[in-house]
Amino acid sequence: MDTYCSEEEGCSFHLTDDDMGNLAATLPRLEILQIGLPCRFDSCNTTFASLLSISTHCLGLEFLEIHFNTLTIAEDVQHLLGTGSGHDKAKCELRNLTVGYIPLGVGEEGIELVVMGFKVIFPCLTDFTDYGGSWWELRRKLWG
């Protein structure tokens, strides 16, 4: 699948966390999930919770490209970690997450929480494909 986000129309990715949870549960043998290059608008309805659903359902996932909203990513991670969601479940072995142009405007107070969240849901993650350049601090905190 593909989406095309434009300056005139904004983000065209309209799936939700529930949609992604249903997709992941229905297609657990996915190895590649490419649903459009993530854009810079940060206005979609999928959040960090979608990443957790995908990781716990699609254990053979090798490639992931998906829009997800980072406006409240620190709070989303805190909520998921606080409820224990997914801690006891197996996770996929995804090594690279395509974040495209998604902005990551997390301050110092939230960056450690986001680092912990990514370590929990993608324990094999070794890099981000980041075209916007805003993920360098998270990359540095995760892998030095």
ChimeraX attribute file (.defattr): number of C-alpha atoms within 10 A of each C-alpha:
attribute: neighborCount
match mode: 1-to-1
recipient: residues
	/A:1	6
	/A:2	12
	/A:3	17
	/A:4	13
	/A:5	17
	/A:6	12
	/A:7	8
	/A:8	6
	/A:9	8
	/A:10	15
	/A:11	19
	/A:12	17
	/A:13	22
	/A:14	12
	/A:15	14
	/A:16	16
	/A:17	19
	/A:18	14
	/A:19	14
	/A:20	20
	/A:21	19
	/A:22	15
	/A:23	16
	/A:24	23
	/A:25	15
	/A:26	12
	/A:27	13
	/A:28	16
	/A:29	13
	/A:30	18
	/A:31	16
	/A:32	14
	/A:33	16
	/A:34	16
	/A:35	15
	/A:36	18
	/A:37	20
	/A:38	27
	/A:39	27
	/A:40	21
	/A:41	17
	/A:42	19
	/A:43	18
	/A:44	20
	/A:45	16
	/A:46	22
	/A:47	20
	/A:48	22
	/A:49	23
	/A:50	22
	/A:51	21
	/A:52	26
	/A:53	22
	/A:54	25
	/A:55	26
	/A:56	23
	/A:57	23
	/A:58	25
	/A:59	18
	/A:60	17
	/A:61	21
	/A:62	16
	/A:63	17
	/A:64	22
	/A:65	19
	/A:66	24
	/A:67	33
	/A:68	25
	/A:69	22
	/A:70	20
	/A:71	16
	/A:72	15
	/A:73	22
	/A:74	22
	/A:75	15
	/A:76	19
	/A:77	23
	/A:78	17
	/A:79	13
	/A:80	17
	/A:81	17
	/A:82	9
	/A:83	10
	/A:84	10
	/A:85	14
	/A:86	17
	/A:87	14
	/A:88	8
	/A:89	11
	/A:90	14
	/A:91	23
	/A:92	22
	/A:93	18
	/A:94	23
	/A:95	16
	/A:96	17
	/A:97	18
	/A:98	19
	/A:99	25
	/A:100	22
	/A:101	20
	/A:102	26
	/A:103	21
	/A:104	22
	/A:105	15
	/A:106	20
	/A:107	10
	/A:108	9
	/A:109	9
	/A:110	16
	/A:111	18
	/A:112	15
	/A:113	19
	/A:114	22
	/A:115	19
	/A:116	17
	/A:117	21
	/A:118	18
	/A:119	14
	/A:120	18
	/A:121	27
	/A:122	21
	/A:123	17
	/A:124	15
	/A:125	18
	/A:126	14
	/A:127	16
	/A:128	16
	/A:129	14
	/A:130	18
	/A:131	17
	/A:132	15
	/A:133	14
	/A:134	17
	/A:135	21
	/A:136	13
	/A:137	16
	/A:138	19
	/A:139	15
	/A:140	10
	/A:141	13
	/A:142	17
	/A:143	10
	/A:144	7
